Amino acid sequence: MSEHEECKLKKKWEVDVGTIFPGMFPGPLSFSCVGKSIDKFWNINSHDLRKYRIKKDLDDKPFGGGHGMIMRPDCMDSWLSEIYRGQKIIYPSPRGRVFDQSMTSELLENDLIILCGRYEGIDCRVLKHWNIEEVSIGDYILCGGELAAMVMIESCVRTIEGVLGNSKSALEDSFSDGLLENDQYTKPASWVPKNTDLEYNVPHVLRSGNHASISKWILENKENLTENRRSDLWSKYVARKEKNVHS
C-alpha cells in the first residue's frame, strides 16, 4: 500500500498501550471520527504498568550514576509476556526513527503494542530482548510517551478505510503525495476583516468551474508551499519526479 492510499484492513486493528496512567486513554482519541470508529474499525486497550511492580518498585536508579529513575526490565518483561501475541512493539523515544505519514501503513499491517516510558526512560535490555522499535514524533522532549502514542494512533486510524466521512480526505492531506496541502478557501468569496479596509478574495480560478485549471492551480500551490517551507520534502519530491521521468 502506498502512503497516500486508504488502508483496507482484513480485521479490526488492535492497539495495546502500556502506561502508568491508563486513564489517559482513549482520551482525545474518543472524539470525532476516530472515536466513532472505536469497536468498529479498531480497538484500544490501556494497561496499568504499575500492576507489574516488583517489591513495590517499577523503576530504580541508573547504573553509572545520573539523574532520574529508569523503568525496570523485569517489570516490563512481565507485562509484555502476558499480552504478546505477535504484535509489532514500539517505544516512543526522541532518539528513535522519526514517525511520518508513510509509517502509518507499516504500523497498520499488524496489531500494535506501544510501551510508554516515564521518568528517564526504560532499561535498554528489554528493548533489545523484545525487538522493540524506538519511534520519535520530533526533536523535543515530553514527560512521557502517552501523548506521542496518541499522535501516532490517530494518524494511523484516520487512514483506515471507512473512518473518515469523505474517503478522499486522507488522499488530499499534506504528505499524501509528498507535498504540503494546498491553501483552502470557503465562503464568502470576498472577505473584509473588521475595522480594516483590506479585502481578501478567493482566487478566480477556484470559482471558475474549470476542473483542469483548478487541478493545475492546486498542484502549483502545493509545490510552491512545499518548496518555500519544507526544503527536505521538496528535495525528495523533485528526486522522485526525475526518477519517474527516466523510468
N, C-alpha and C positions, 0 to 999 in steps of 0.2 A: 504494500500500500504506500503510495506517495504521501508526502507530508501535507498536501492540500486536498486530500480526499477525506470524506467521512469514513469512519471505521464501522464496518459491519461485523458485529460480534456474533459468535455462534452460541454463546451463553452469557448469562449475567456476569458482569465484571465484579469481582470480589476484592475489596481492599481491607487489609488488617493493619491497624496503626498501634504501635506500642508507645506509650507515653505515661508520664507520671501525672498528667492532667487529662484523663479520659473525658471529662465533662466538656472539654473544648470542642469535641466532635459530636455531630457533624457541624455544629456552629454555623458559620456563613454558608456552608455547603448545603444547608437545608432550605435555602431560599431560591426563588426564581426557577428557571427551567432545570437547573442542576438538581435542586431539591425535589422538584416534582418527579424527577426521573429515578429517585431512590426507590429501590424494591422492584422497579420495572426494568431498568437497564443496568443498574449497578447497585452495589450494597457496600456499606462501610461498617466495620466493627472496631471499636476502640477498646484497647486492653490496658488495664492499670498495671504498669510495671512494678509498682510498689508491692504487689502481691507476691513477687518473686524475690523479696529481700532475704538475705541470709544473715541470721542473728540480728535482725532489725536493720541491716545495712544494705543499701543499694549502690552505694558509692564509697570511695576511700581515697586517701591521699596518694598523689602520683609518686612512683618510684623516681629517684633522681632529683626530687625537690620540685618546687614550682607552686604556683598559686592555684586555688580551687580544688575541686574534687573530681574524680574520674569514676564513671559508672562501671561497675564490676562485670567482668566477662562471664563469671559463673551465673550471675543473676540473669543476664541477657540470654545466655545459653539455655537456661531452664525455660524461659518463655518461648524462645524460638523452637525448641524441641517439642513443645506442646502443640504449637499451631502450624508448624511447617508441613506442607503437603505438595511441595514442588514449585511454590511461587517464586517470582523474582523478588529479591530483597534489596532495598535501597536505604541509605542513611543520609539525610540532609546534612551537608557539611560544606563550609566555604572553600575547602581545599579539593572538592570533587569536580567531576565533569560538569560543565555548565549545561543546565537544562535549557532546551529550546523547543520550538514547535515541532521539529522533526522527531523529537524524542517521545512525543505523545503516542504515536503509533507503535513504537517499540514497547512502551510500558503496557499498552493495551493488549499485547499479544498473549499475556498470561496474567493470572491473578497476581496481586501485589502485596508485599509486606513493606511497611515504612517504619523504621526504627528511629524514633525521635530522641535525640540526645538532649541532655540538660547539663548544668554545671560546666565543667571544662571538656565534656565530651565522653566518649566511650573507649574502653580499653581496645587497642587496635587488634589484639589477638582474636577477639570474637568476630571482627570484620573479616579477617583473613580466613578463619575456620569456616565461616558460613558463606564465603564468597559474596560479601555484601558490597554493592557498588555505592561509592560516595557520590552524591549529586549536589551541585550548588545552584542556587537561583540568583546568584550575583555576588559581587565583591563587597559585601558588607556583613556585619555580624548581628545576629538575633540572639535572644536569650535562650532559645530552644528550637527544635526542628518542627514544631507543630504548625506554625504559620507557613513555613516552606512546604510542608506536606500538603496543606490546603491549596496552595497555589498550584502545585503540580497535579493534584487530583482534579481540580476544576478545569485546568487546561486540557486534561485527558478526557474527562467526561463530556465536555461540550462538543467534542469531535465524534462522539458515538452517534451513529445514525438513529434519528428519531428524537434526540434530546432537544435540539433547537427547533423552534416552531417553523422557521424557514430553513429548508435543507440547504439553501445556497449561502446562508450566512457564514458558515465556517469556511466556505471556499473562497470568500471575498475578504477575509480578515487580513490584517498585517501578517507578513511572513508566509502566507499560504502559497505564494508564488515567488518567494524570495524578496519581495518588495514590501515597503510600508503601505498601509492602507491609504487610499486617496482621500482628499478633502470631501466632507459631506455637507450638504445643504438641504434645507426644508423651507416651508412657508414661514414668513412672507418672502416673496421673490425680491422685494426691495425693503431693506430694514434700516431705520434711522435710530440709533441709540438715544435714550432720553438725555435731555439737556445738551445735545450736540447738534451740529449742522452736518455731520458726517452721514454719508449714505453708502451702504454696502449692498451690492447687487449679486444675485446668483449669476454665474457665467451663462451667457446666452445659449451656448451650445447644449447645456444640460436641460434647457427648456425647449429645444428645437424639435424634439421628437425624432431626430435623425440618429438611429441607433449606431450606425457605423462611426459617425462623428463623435458620438458620446463615448463609445468604446475607445476611440483614439485619444480623446481628451483624458479619460481616466488613466490609461496606461502612461501617457506623458506626465500626468500629475504625480502618479506613483513613482515614476522613475526620477523625477526632479526632487521629490521629497527624500527619497532614499539616498540619492547622490549627495544631497546637501546635509542630511542629518546622520546618516549611518554609512560611513565610508567602508566599513567592514562588510556590510551586506551588499553594498554596491559592487565591490570588487568581485565577490562570489557570483553575483548576478551576471556581470559582464563576462566573466570567465565561462559561465555555463552557456551563455548565448553564443559565444565564439566557438565553444566545443560543439554545440548543436549545428552550427553553420558548416563545420568541417566534417561532421559525422555522416 
